[in-house]
Amino acid sequence: MRRKLDITSRPSASATYFFREIHHINAVRHPVITVYYSYATFRSYDKSALTSTTTTTTTKNKTHSPRNNYELRVRTDENVVEDTTLVFNNNIDNANDQDEVLISVDSISADQDLVNEKINVESQVDEPSSCSGISLDFSNMNFGSTVRNYFINVGLALRYTICDTNLVSPSTKFYSRFRDCEGPRYGRPFIAAPASSVDAKFAWVRRDENRQNDIMRASKLLVGTRAPRETTFLYFGIFFQRLLLSSSNESDTALRDYHESSSSRIGEEELTNREDKSFMDGVPTANFLLPAVFIQEKFSRDQARTVKMCFSSRLNHCIIAFPKNIQFAKSLETLIDATWDNLKSLRASVLFALLESLKIGGCYDLDRNDMVAIEKCFNEYESFQRPAYLENNRCDVTIADPKSADIAKQVQQYDALLGTTQVDGKFLDSAGSRLKIVATPSAGYDHLDVEEIKRRGIRAGHSPRVLSAAVAEVAVCLLIMAARRMHEGRQLLEAGKTQKGFQWLLGHDLRHKTVGIVGLGDIGTETVKRLKAFAIDKFLYTGHSRKKIGDDLGAEFVTLDALLRQSDFVINCVPLTKETTKMFDDAAFAKMKKNSVFVNIGRGLTVDTEALVRALKNGTIYAAGLDVTDPEPLPVDHELLKLPNAVVLPHMGSQTVETREDMAVTAVKNVLNFFEGKPLLYEI
Ligand SMILES: O=C(O)C(=O)CO
């Protein structure tokens, strides 16, 4: 195969790098660039130079049907309307017998910042290090320009996405260089490539010797060709999920699960012989370079949903080189028409991550209509279906009617019980001896008689952490509502009793107050993080012992007594145990400040409800915000519901689409891990 990249007048380094990637694609596969639209963000660019640029690729394509005039679009950041189009003339008919790629670039003067760079374009381009596969080393390049990085990224994205036989294990140097690149978006890139190869491989980059503290990891997931594209994409999502979950309990061999459940195999050796066993440790939750997937085939809603689930909630920054307005070549149009619904939902899955990234800025290219469409797509999603997930993993699943009196009897025929059913000795007696694992999709497990379950040799798993953010949001919400008398305001509004007075219905600020967290677990921690935005003066916490996270948050460890006496806001996050049952009683409320607000997002039974009602009625405390109560739910005529200074919710802390999906998935994984002889994600 002859390859030639011809850079004519005034070579531009950025463009060269970009085309170099394109060049690989052409060299290794075929002009698949044709269906990929990419956008470059130019801060300053000479439009006339761009317009006069002609780029020509000529290849011989033996396996694809001819396509013509495919475009690579480049547009300005400032002026979206003025898109400039570079046309790739993919003149297949005129190609030689040999595969030949000729790319010529007249000039792109956009990257003025690179003009002074002395880069030997010819030698770098003419001897691409990775055309034959295996290793790509950018170590000779001087990184530092956003424009150039962009080109490289897009080139890489293209290549990773499309070159499904090109096994590239990017060098460590490359990634550490990446770290040095300008702009927040290049902080710590992960690259995951949904691609396939004959031998499935899982490549990663080891820690750079010289940068011990910087964990630069790049990972590429290559899935066997026997796996259909949809599986590939599913893996991709799961892979990301694994990265993002980053919990120490997560087994880094977990990917194998998914491989084994399909027709493709991942090399056992590659996974088990990995030197970097702590692969999941220290995975930052930011900055991903996510090459977009070129979607050709049908994807099921389940898979789309899984990917969406994987991406949702955890990404706070993600770059996607994504094809906008995918205009597939004629030969693909029918396929798209036939699968548009699925395609749409899959795109939404990917783009969701992008939407996330938009919140803090990033490299994106969507117009408002796209985003509205995507959001709509998401709203249409049903929530995650646990049975489907389990079934995909070869389990027989029966959904019991939660109201049915004899769930225990039904359980007799099952190995696993997944749900929030009350499980005690009596239940287990009628459940019989087949049951081996109980997995609750909740963080709290006071509905499980753990001692009894364990005594019978049954395993138990729960689903903490994934709900902490959602519950913390509710904690903050309740605190604000109670401190600002919002429930009372609403009651008065409904009764037509609002007044105009300057002093009417005054509440209390959050700023400059002392917040006391009772139980600084994951939810307490997330609550503190969120409250920091409200200019709180001091955070106190109490529990069994002082915690490092408390120190990290700048919170002070104190006794419960001191916390109750000093805090303006007391937030109860403790689980229900013998020790915590009714810990908030008359005596506790008596210690609290008169102006204090009590928030409970832990468990209702940790509070003596009658004592709380007394405290609220007598003005012993100012107000309460309760997500959990005893009893639960409260009867409609309960006194708490009548108090103007009590904001009461029906235990909604973790009730969001995303969080409930995550909780369900965690429980499912506990079950699957058990069946496969692996440690549970969260064992009780
Ligand atoms: O998971 C739990 O324990 C909950 O209370 C959910 O809100």
The ligand as an SDF file (V2000), in Angstrom:
LIG
                    3D

  7  6  0  0  0  0  0  0  0  0999 V2000
  -32.0590    3.9960   49.9710 O   0  0  0  0  0  0  0  0  0  0  0  0
  -32.5590    4.3880   51.0110 C   0  0  0  0  0  0  0  0  0  0  0  0
  -32.2290    3.9400   52.1140 O   0  0  0  0  0  0  0  0  0  0  0  0
  -33.5910    5.3990   50.9620 C   0  0  0  0  0  0  0  0  0  0  0  0
  -34.0810    5.8180   51.9550 O   0  0  0  0  0  0  0  0  0  0  0  0
  -34.0170    5.8680   49.6450 C   0  0  0  0  0  0  0  0  0  0  0  0
  -34.5600    7.1350   49.6850 O   0  0  0  0  0  0  0  0  0  0  0  0
  1  2  2  0
  2  3  1  0
  2  4  1  0
  4  5  2  0
  4  6  1  0
  6  7  1  0
M  END
$$$$
